[in-house]
Amino acid sequence: MDMRERGDGEPSGAITLLPVTGLPEVRPGDDLAALLLAALDGASLQLQPGDVLALAQKIVSKAEGRMVNLADVTPGAEAERVAAEVNKDPRLVELVLRESESISRMRRGVLIVRHRLGFTSANAGIDRSNVPQGAGEEVVLLLPEDPDRSAAALRQALVERAGVDVAIVITDSHGRPFRQGTVGVAIGVAGLPALWDRRGEPDRQGYLLQHTEVGLADEIAAAASMVMGQAAEGVPAVLVRGLRLPPGDGRARDLYRPPELDLYR
Amino acid sequence: MDMRERGDGEPSGAITLLPVTGLPEVRPGDDLAALLLAALDGASLQLQPGDVLALAQKIVSKAEGRMVNLADVTPGAEAERVAAEVNKDPRLVELVLRESESISRMRRGVLIVRHRLGFTSANAGIDRSNVPQGAGEEVVLLLPEDPDRSAAALRQALVERAGVDVAIVITDSHGRPFRQGTVGVAIGVAGLPALWDRRGEPDRQGYLLQHTEVGLADEIAAAASMVMGQAAEGVPAVLVRGLRLPPGDGRARDLYRPPELDLYR
């Protein structure tokens, strides 16, 4: 297997998940690469080749100014109809529908959509937790407009300024069919294969592995999410160190199953 | 938040994923706790309070003797019918059906079932990769009979022999609706809450978090799976160190959505 060299001398095969704290509240137009480098510096962390920086989507969305005050949203007829069915704020539903390709499932309290980006999630990822609210405001946060593009731009900025090749995973928390509880998933990826195709590799007995495409970026996102969830106020970024990345520069969209291949759409 | 003390002086909030290698090929009846303690010792790793030991289901299944030679299986009429539809070995399909409550979806090459344990997965988790094969044999490996019970028994054995309170997560790799690629999930849990109920905790703005039940054991399994996948031959166990575990002693079955609450069954 062609693996990149790791940047340091950790115990063989160990992976470390390091919280990056000390970021200020991110505001529209902020230079996120600069804020991250300053926070890493403040935590005495230096980027190393092969590091993966996992970022909660909220800080990326905030830097991109994706906040919307519900007072500024006028729901259309479809939003009113859906809102009545799911018992949600029609203005929120209007935003969800604008961000979506289609409704996947709905019932009272639940609105699951296929997002225009290609994944399926509740409320199109729109959320108001950890969003600063002015007096009388009801501000919600949309996902980044194109998180794969955001990841690629951030990666380029970090490579240029830190002089080190790092990978980026932008994470969100999704619920799932079949299983209870949310888990971290990747919605933006740069610098690593999001989907790691291991078909054709031999196992210990020389038998060819089958059906082994690994959702590598999702596993990284879930691991980072453990660290992000360690503090009630949230840890917005996690440095994943020691992962031997397979070669490739994938996108989160590689992880989204096309509807025609989805038996559960 | 009530968090247990961690056992050492790592950088604040860092989590380390340490591969536990050096296990022999596990055989039916093996004392897995003893093998794990010897492997940890060989790797100069000592269990610490709050450690989570993530184990690939294969080593648990092998210790429990869950190998079946397909030559010993006689498919029934339903297995023959399903096998023809999905184009799989009728003997394998017979085993899948015996392990399942119902078929969730099938089509050529795909057989997704609701396992009698309550989760939904392809082929009821039955697999032949990394299973030693005698001459002319086609041996497959079933999941542990009751992985939550296996996890609890292993935990008790480790606590008794190592004198340290550790948690156990038994992992498998599952495909998913909506998303491509497999990810590690928990099929057996002891000593930690599999599903972490964070509803009611305030966010940074004092707004109460909603819909935040976290699939903690699944995130641990996904993180461990990253390490398990680092070597082509697989790493069968991973020590997860530094996670501040919320209190509770849950079961993997807490993660399985009851069919009546599943909009995608």
Interface residues (C-beta under 8 A of the other chain):
Chain A: M1 P11 S12 G13 A14 I15 T16 L17 L18 P19 T21 R105 R107 V110 I112 F119 T120 A122 R128 S129 N130 V131 P132 Q133 S173 G175 R176 P177 F178 R179 Q180 G181 T182 V183 G184 V185 A194 L195 W196 R198 E201 P202 D203 R204 Q205 Y207 L209 Q210 H211 T212 E213 V214 G215 L216 D218 E219 I220 A222 A223 S225 M226 V227 G229 Q230 A231 A232 E233 G234 V235 L243 R244 D254 L255 Y256 R257 D262 L263 Y264 R265
Chain B: M1 P11 S12 G13 A14 I15 T16 L17 L18 P19 T21 R105 R107 V110 I112 F119 T120 A122 R128 S129 N130 V131 P132 Q133 S173 G175 R176 P177 F178 R179 Q180 G181 T182 V183 G184 V185 A194 L195 W196 R198 E201 P202 D203 R204 Q205 Y207 L209 Q210 H211 T212 E213 V214 G215 L216 D218 E219 I220 A222 A223 S225 M226 V227 G229 Q230 A231 A232 E233 G234 V235 L243 R244 D254 L255 Y256 R257 D262 L263 Y264 R265
